[in-house]
Amino acid sequence: MSTIQGSAFSHGLTGVHRGMNNLRRDAQEIANAGIAHSSSPDKPVSEQVKNAEFERPLVGLIEDNQQVSASVEVIKTQSEMIGSLLNEMA
C-alpha cells in the first residue's frame, strides 16, 4: 500500500516541478522575444512573425498552469485519502 501512496505523491510532485520549469521556460521565451524586437528597431518584423514568436509560449503558460494545478490536486487527494484511512483506523 505504501508503494501506491508514494507513487501518487511522487507523480504529483514531479508534475508540479515539471510544470514550474516549463512556466519559467515559457516566460523566458516571451521576455527574450520582446527584447529581440525592441533592441533592433531598424529591422522591421511583420506582425505575423511577432505573433508567432509569442503565441507558442503564451499557450504554453496556460498548459503549464493547468499541469501544476492538476498535479497539486493529485497531492491533495492523496493526502485526504491518507487522512481518511488514519481516521478509520483510529
HELIX and SHEET records of a PDB file:
HELIX    1   1 SER A    2  SER A   39  1                                  38    
HELIX    2   2 GLU A   47  MET A   89  1                                  43    
END                                                                             
